[in-house]
Amino acid sequence: MSELAVRAEKLDAVDELAAKRAEFVLDEAVYLDGNSLGALPAAVPGRVADVVGRQWGELRIRSWDESGWWTAPERIGDLIAPLVGAAPGQIVVGDSTSVNVFKALVAVVRMAGEGRDEIVVDATTFPTDGYIAESAARMTGCTLRPVTPAEVPGVLSGRTAAVLLNHVDYRTGRLHDLPGLTAAVHAAGAVAVWDLCHSAGALPVGLDEHGVDLAVGCTYKYLNGGPGSPAYLYVRSDLQDRFDSPLPGWNSHAEPFGMRSAYEPAAGAVRGRVGTPDILSMLALEAALEVWDGVPIDAVRAKSLALTDFFLECVSAYVPEGRVESLTPVAHGERGSQVALRCSPTLGSARAGGAPIAGEVMKRLIERGVVGDFRHPDVLRFGFTPLYVGFADVERAARVLGETLSAGEFTAGSGRRTG
């Protein structure tokens, strides 16, 4: 057993979150793709069976009241709130991240003062955020200004209405300065909208502490809500009476069952609701969130940093020099909970024609029980979910990566091309 493997065993033995692993449905594979889809919490199948068999099958329409279906979006929002540093009553669950980005941006432009006709967007954002921002700008008559997060303070002006930023970059795992950038946006008299998809459940966010105006996020990554589980929208309490949603559905009406022809928005975070909630997926999410009972987010962050530090150390030890390059910052204050490794022909591959090898490398890793993912053209992504990933997993993943890149198929001069 290598020195790193021995260290991994010792680290797992003193891990205060190690027992949480038993609350998930896992096999022998090393699952490092929780930044795309979290593992299944063990409590979810039984809960879903009850929702389908008893609540829907037996109680039927009565479940809207008797099983609490109607209040689920706010109730589950309050479960997410402590994970992102928010007081109750500010988060509503429902729709997709994309839909919530649209609601937030258009509402912000409507709230903005006269002359504020520009939306600033993170140029490195996940594509759908950019698509939605561009559409929102066209619909509201605003100019769209894509810049990197580092450039944001320098482009803010009296024209800026909204600034849409990602807390953690989905490609590289870089953690952006939410407190500093939010303060800069506020100093310019604009409104900050943060996308928390790659940070909620992995690290402290501090929405209330840092005065974030609006935020959106998904629940199927580090929150383990399941494929396509509903997203959420945070609206700071003092902005809720001004939040003018561009999607005023009957669920956000002050009297939803009054069936009035004129729209009157409800009070509070309920304004973020639109149509009938997705009850099956929403209640699966509620069950999934039970794994967070008693888990301090600071402990999750500490383990996340320890896991990613150890992974980078193991990669350095096991992977032949020059075969991969980390795109993820070394500094803890700039790192999320994933590691992105560039694996390209310029880093040691002599693949005929210079074709990127990262996709093929990830296929081999998955075949050997190390599940990460690949981002075109040359990035291997590994997500570290502290509730169920251990240090032995990390050591094994790096070792298998090193063995794979040392195999003849991927060594210099092999000339092999696939696909």
N, C-alpha and C positions, 0 to 999 in steps of 0.2 A: 504494500500500500504506500502510495506517495505521501510526502510530507503534507501536501495540500489536502489530500483526502483525509488524513489524520486530523488536520486542523478543522476541516469541515465537520467531522463527527463531533469534535469538542464544541464547536460553535452551535451545532444543533442541540447539543445536550443542555445548553444554558439559555436557549431561545425561549423567551417568555410567551411568544406567540405560537410555538410549535404545536400545542394542543389543538389549535384552530384547524389544522389540516384535516382532522378527523370529521369535521363538519362539512366536508365537501366530498363529492363523488369523483374519485381519482383512481387512476390505474398506475402501472409501473413506469409510464412515460414521464419525462421531465416536461412539464407544461409551462412554457415561457411565451405564451401568446395571450395572456390575460389582458394585455393592453389592446386586444382586438375583441376577445370574447372571454369573459371570466368563466371559471369552472362552475359546475352545478352545485349549489349548496344542497346538502342532503335533506333539508326540511322541505324543499320545494315540491317534489313529486307528490307527497302526501297532501300538502295544502291544495295543490291544483286538483287532485282527485276529489277533495272535499268541495271545492268551488264548483266543479262540474257535476259531481254526483248528487250532492245534498243541496247546495245553495241554488244551483241552476235547475237540477233535476227534480228536486222536491219542493223547495220554497218558491222557485220560479220568480215571478215579478215581486214577491214579498221581500226578496233579498236586497232590493234597492234600499229598503229601510232596515229590515231586520238583520241583514248581514253587513250593513254599512257600505254598500257599493257606492251610494251617492257621494259620500264624504271622502272616498278613497284618495282622490287627487291631492287634497290638502293634508289628510292624515299621513300619507306616505311622504309628502313633501316635508312634513315635520320630522320624519325619521331621517331624511337626508340632511336636514339643516345642520345638525351638529358636526357632520362629516365635512362640511364646507365652511364652518364657522359662522352660522347664521342663527338668529333667534327664530322661534316658531312664528308662523303666520306670514312668511315671506316667500315660500316656495310652493309652487303648484306643479304636479306631475301630469304629464300628458303630451301627446303628439310626438314628433321627432325633433331632434336637435335642429334640423334645417328649418322646420316650421317655427320653432321658438326663436331662432335667429331672425327670421323674417318679422315676427311679431315685435321683437325687441327693437330692431333697427328702425322700422317704420314708426313705432310709437315714440322713439327718441326724437326723430325728425319732427314729428308733430308737436312734441313738447318743447323743441328748441325755439330760441328767440328769433326775431326777425333778422334776416341776413345770414343766418347759419344754414348754408346750403352745400355743405361738403361732408361726405362720409369717408373717414380714414379707415383702411382695412389692412391687416397684416398680410403682406405680399407672400409670405411663406405659409399661409394658413392651409388647412385641409381644403381641398378644392370646393366642396359644397358651400363652405362659408363664403368663399369668394364669389361663387355663382349667385348666392342669395343676396350678398351685398350689392353686386352689380345690378341685379333686378330691382332691389329696394331703391337704389339711387335713381334708376330710370323712372320708377313709378312716382317718386317724390320730387323729381326735378333737381336732384342733387348731383354734384360732381363726385365721382369715386376716385380716391387717391390711395393706391396701394404702395405701401412702404414697409421696410423691415421694422420690427419692434424697436430696434436701437435708433432708428431714424424718427420715430414718432414725436418725441419732444421738439424736434427742430422744425416740424411741418405744421404744428398746431397753430391755429390763428382764430380770429374772431369769426371766421366762416365755418369753423369746424362744429358740426352738430353731434356726431357720434364717432366713436373709435371702437372698432371690433378687433379684439386681440385673442390669441390662444395663450393659455397659461403655460402649456407644455407643447413644444413642437412635435407633431406626430411623426416626422421623419427621423429627427436626430435625438429626441428626448431632452432638448434644451429647455430649461425652466426660465421663463421670462419674469421680469421684476414687476409683479403685480402691484405691490405698494407704491413703488416709485413711479410707474407709468400711470397708475390711477391718479396720483397726486398731480402729475403733470397735466393730465387731461382736465382735471378739475380747475387747475390754475388758469387754463385757457377758457374756462366757462363751458366746456363740453361735457358729454356724458360717456362713461366707459361701459362697454359691454364685453364681458369676458366669456370665452368658451373654455369650460372646465373638463372637457371629455377625457383628457389624459392626466388630470390631476386629482379629481375627486375620488377619494378612497385610497389614494396613494401617498398623499402628503397634506399638511395643513394648508388651507386656502385663506381663511380669515376674511370672509366677505364683509361682515359687519365691522370688524376691527379696522379694515383699510378703506371703508367707505365706498365700496364698489356699488355702482348704481344698479346695473342689471347683469345677470349671468345666465348662461344656459349650459346644459350638459346632458350626456347620455348616461344610461345606467347599466349597459351591458358589458362594460369593461371592468374596472376595478370594483364596481358595486355588484357585479355578478348577477344582474337581473335577468339574463337570458337573451337569446337572439331576438333583436327587434323590440326589446323591452322599452317602455315609454321613457321619453326624455323629461327634463324639468326646466322650469323657468323661475328665476329668482328676481323679484322686484323689491328693492329696498323699501322699508315701511313708509318712509316719508315721501316717497314718489308714487305710492300706489293710487292716490286719489287723482293723479295727473296722468296715469298710464292709460293711453288711448290706443287700444289694440286695433290693428287693421283687420282682425278676424273676430268680430263680435258675435260669437255663436250664442245659442240659447242657453248653454250651460254657464255662461258668464253674465247672464241677465240678473238684475236685482230680484226679479220674480220669475224664475224660469218656467214655472207652471202657470203663470198668468196668461201666457200666450198672447202678449200684447204685440201690436204691429210696430210700435215705437221702441227702440232699444234704450234701456237704462242700465248702465254697468253696475255690477255688484261692487260691494266694498271689499277692499283687501286684495290678497293674491288671487282670489277667485276670478278676478278680471282676466287672468291669463288662460282660463279655460275656454274651450271653443265648443266642441260637440260631445256626444256621449262617450264616456271614458272606455278605454280598452280593458274591460274588467278582468279577463283571463290573464293577460300579461301583467296587468297592474297588480293583481293580488299575488302572482308568482313573485314579482319584485318585492312586495311587502314581506313575503316569507323569506326571501333571500337576504333581506336587510337584517334579519334576526342574528346573523353571524357576527354583526357588529356590536352586539350587546356586551358592554364592559370592556370594549377595546378602545384604548386611548389613541387618537390619531397621531400623537407625537411618537408613540411606540412603533406605530406602523412606519412612520418616516425614518426613524432610527434604523429599523431593520432593512428598509428599502435601500438606504445608503450603504449599509454594511454588505448587503447582497451584491449591489452593483460594484462596490469597491472590490469585493472578493472575486467577482466574475472578471473584471478587468485584470486583476492580478493573475488569475488562472489562465486567461487568454494569453497574457504576456509570457507565461511559463510554458504553455502547451502548443501554441500555434507558431509555426515556423516564421521567423522574422520576415517582415515585408509582405505577408500574405493578407493581412487585414489592417485597417486603420479605423480607430474609434472616432465617430463623429459626435459622440456625446461628451459634453464638457467634464473635465476632471473635478472642477470645483463643486463642492456640495451645493452651494447656493445657486448653481446654474444647471442642476441636474434633476430630471424627473425620476421616474421609476422604470426606465427602459435603457438599454444600451443598443446603439445602432453602429454596426461595423460595416465599413465600405470594403467590399471584396471584388476587385476589378482586375482586368488584364494588366493595368498599369501597376498593380501591386503584386506582381510575381507570376501572373498567369500567362502562359504562352499558348493558350487556346488558339487554334487555327483561325485566322481572320480577326483575332482580337475580340471575339464576342464575350460579353460579360458572363461570368460563371456563377454569380450569386444565386440565381434561381435554381441551378442544378445542385449547388452546395446545400441549399436548404432542403431540397428533396431528399438528399442523402441523409441529412440529419434527422428528418422526420422518419425515414425508414429505420433509423437506428434508435428511435424513441426519444428524440430531443425535438420538441415542437416549438419552433419560433415562426417567424414569417419573413417575407421578402418584399421589398419595395423597389420597383423598377428605377434604374436599371441594375444597380449594383449594391444595394443595401440589405444586410441581414439585420433584422430587428428581434430583440429579445426583451420581453416584458416580465418584470419581476413583481408578482403579487405577494406581498409579505404574509398574508393570511394562510397561504398554503405552499409557498415555495420555500425550500430549505437550502442550507449551505451545501449539503451533499448533492442536491440537484444542480447547483451552480457549478460545482467542481466537475461533475459528470458531463454537463453540457459543454464546458470549455475543453475538456479532454477529448470528447467525441468530435468537436469542431477541429481540434488540432490533428487528430487522426485522419479525419476526412480530407483536410487540406494537404496532408502529407501523402495521401494515396496517389498512385500513378496517374489516375484520371485527371488530377488537377495540378500535377507538378509541371515545372517548366520543361518544355520540349515534348509533352505528351501529344499535342496536336489534335486531341480528340474533340470533336464537335457533336453536340446532340441537339435535337429539337429544331 
